[in-house]
Amino acid sequence: MKQLATLMLLCAATLNSYAQTTTQWKPAEGRISTPWAAKVNPAAPLPEYPRPQLVRNTWMNLNGLWDYSLLPQGGDARPANFDGKILVPFAVESSLSGVAKTVGKDSVLWYRRTVTLPRNFNGQKVLLHFGAVDWQADVYVNGKPAGTHKGGYDPFSFDITPHLKRGQQEIVVRVWDPSDDGPQPRGKQVKRPHGIWYTPVTGIWQTVWLEAVPQTYISETKQTPDFDSKQVTVQAQVAGAQASDVVQVSVMAGGAEVAKGQGSPGSDITITVPNGRAWSPKDPFLYDLKYTVLRNGRKLDEAKSYFALRKVSMAPDAAGIQRMLLNNEFVFHFGPLDQGWWPDGLYTAPTDEALKYDIEQTLAMGFNTIRKHVKTEPARWYRYCDEMGVLVWQDMPSGDLGARWESRPGIVGLGRDMERKPESEQIFRTEWAEIMKDLHNFPSIVVWVPFNEAWGQFKTAELVEWTVKQDPSRLVNGASGGNFTTTGHIMDLHNYPEPAMPDPKIYGAKQAIVLGEYGGLGLPLEGHTWQDKNNWGYQNFKNKEELYQRYAAFIDRIPALIRNGLSGAIYTQTTDVEIETNGLMTYDRQVMKIPAEQLKGITQKLYDASLVRLKQ
C-alpha cells in the first residue's frame, strides 16, 4: 500500500510538471502543420537516442524548453533577462519552437538552461553534444567558454568536465547565422522566401544531449566494407589511450558473434566475415559491431555500432557505357528529390515517427533511392535508410552563390566556376569534409554530390577530385545538373519536366549517365498549401488524374533511356515545400496526390534486369 501511495505521488508530480511545461509552450501560429505536430511532447521532444553509430547507455537528453533571447549583433554580453521559452531542437523561425521569429545577420540568438547531472555521471568525463546548430555556436558552461563551432550541418561536441560544479549546471549558447547574407553553406534558406527558396533556419535544430564517458573512451569509429573479400576494415579513435591499450571488435549477426579482431587505437583492423551476407535494397542486412577498449586485460570502455557488406562501383555494359553498380550488379537508381522540410518544424521533423514516415512512403511509392537535397539529416534518418534498404545520394548544402550556369552538357563558353574568397573556400572544405566523415559509416549513402547546379560551384575539377580522395568507397556526382566536368564518376543532367539524358556516346565511356532532376509536376490542393494562391510548379495540373497521366507517361519513357545508358533518375519531389507544390505528397503530409500502390505498380518496369547487360 505504501509503495502504491509513493507511485501515485510520483505520477502526480510528473503530471504536474508536464502541465506546467505545456502552459509555458504552444506552437506559434503557423500556416499548416503535419499530423505529428499534435504529438510533440514539450517536456521531452524527440527523446530517442540520437547517435546510432556509436551507442552508449550513459546519456541524458537536453531537448525541451530553454530560455531564449534575441539581441543585436556586435556584443558578446549575455542577456540580463530572457525573452521567453523556446522548444529545442526546433529552429527559432519554426512554429514548433513556440517563437516563430526571424533573426538574420544583425541579431544573435541566445539560449539558456540548467541541468542536474544523473548520479551515474559521477567520476566520469561529461561530453556536451549538439546534433546541428545553424550556423556559429559559442557555448558556455557555468559562465566559462566551452568551445565554438561553425557549420550548420555537422554534429559537434565539447568536453565540459573542467567547467562542472556541484549542483545545477548552467548551459548557455550564443548563435549567429547570417543566412543568405553570408558565404556559409545554407541550402535553400533565404531571408525573403520565394519560388524554390525557403524560410531561414537559425539555431539549434537537432538533438542536444549529455554523455558520460570513462577517462579513456572511444571517441569515433570508422567502418569500411570490402564486399569482394567479405571483409570489413574498422578503426577506433580512443581519447586518453596509452601505448599498450587494445581495441577488440566483435562482429555480430542475430545476436551471435560471427567474427572478431583486435588492434591498437587508431589502427586499421581488418576482419573477415564468414559467409558474408550482402546489403541491398532487396535485403538490407546489417551486422552489429561491439568495440571494447582494454588495458592490461581490464575493460575501460565499450560502444556499439553496425555496418553492412556492400560495394558501390562502376563498370561498362556490353556497349561500353559506364554503369553504376551495387555489389557488382546493375541496379537502376530511381528516387525522389527529398528536401527534408516540414511546415511546422522547418529543418526538424516533429517526431521520430514523422522522420521515418517520408522514407516509408518513398519505398511504398516504388522508389529505391533518395537524393537528400542540399541538406543533411539527423543520424537516425540515415539509420532508417540503412534498415529499410534505401540508396542515398547525399548533397553538400550549397552556399555563397554566384557561378554562371550552363545547364546543357557540351556547351563551352557560357557556364563558369565562381571565384570564392579564401574564407568562403575554407568554410566549404571544412564542413564538406566533416559531413563526409560523420556520415561515412552509413551504408545507405552511395553517392556524394558536392555541387548542385551552379550554386556556389567553384574549382570544380579540384574539389571533385578532393571529394573522391576523401572517400574512395563511394561514387562522386561532381556537379549535379551544374557546369559539367569530366572529373568524377557521374555525368548528371537536370531537365524539366520531361525525362532526358546526356548522350552516352559522348560521355558514357568514362562516366555513368544520370538524370539528376526531372518532373516537378505541380498540383496545389486547397487547405494543404503554405499559401492560398500563387503556388508554383514546373508544370501545373488541375486534378489528380491529369497529374497521374503525365507522371505515368514520363515513367513509360525511362526504360528506353535505361537501355541506352541511363543509370539513375531523380523525380522532383517527395513533398510540396512552402511555395512549391510539385510534391507527390502535400507539405503537411496529409494527402498522397497519387496512391502509393498505383505509383509502385508502374515503377517496377524500371528495375527489369534484362534492360542492361554488363560487359563480360
WOWO-V572426 format. One record per run of one state. SS is the DSSP state (a for helix, b for strand, c for the rest). FROM is the first residue (numbers start at 0). TO is the last residue. Records with the same first field share a line. If there is no record, write none. Layout:
SS=FROM-TO / FROM-TO
This chain:
c=0-0 / 24-35 / 39-53 / 55-57 / 61-62 / 72-82 / 88-105 / 115-117 / 121-123 / 130-131 / 134-134 / 141-142 / 150-154 / 159-159 / 163-167 / 176-177 / 181-187 / 189-192 / 194-195 / 198-201 / 204-206 / 213-215 / 226-229 / 239-244 / 253-254 / 263-267 / 272-276 / 279-282 / 284-285 / 295-296 / 307-307 / 309-310 / 317-320 / 326-327 / 330-331 / 338-340 / 342-344 / 346-350 / 364-367 / 372-377 / 388-389 / 395-402 / 404-414 / 416-420 / 439-443 / 449-449 / 452-458 / 470-473 / 476-477 / 480-488 / 494-502 / 507-510 / 519-519 / 522-534 / 536-537 / 540-542 / 564-564 / 572-573 / 575-575 / 577-578 / 580-583 / 585-590 / 592-594 / 607-607 / 611-612 / 614-615
a=1-23 / 36-38 / 118-120 / 160-162 / 178-180 / 351-363 / 378-387 / 421-438 / 459-469 / 503-506 / 543-563 / 595-606 / 608-610
b=54-54 / 58-60 / 63-71 / 83-87 / 106-114 / 124-129 / 132-133 / 135-140 / 143-149 / 155-158 / 168-175 / 188-188 / 193-193 / 196-197 / 202-203 / 207-212 / 216-225 / 230-238 / 245-252 / 255-262 / 268-271 / 277-278 / 283-283 / 286-294 / 297-306 / 308-308 / 311-316 / 321-325 / 328-329 / 332-337 / 341-341 / 345-345 / 368-371 / 390-394 / 403-403 / 415-415 / 444-448 / 450-451 / 474-475 / 478-479 / 489-493 / 511-518 / 520-521 / 535-535 / 538-539 / 565-571 / 574-574 / 576-576 / 579-579 / 584-584 / 591-591 / 613-613
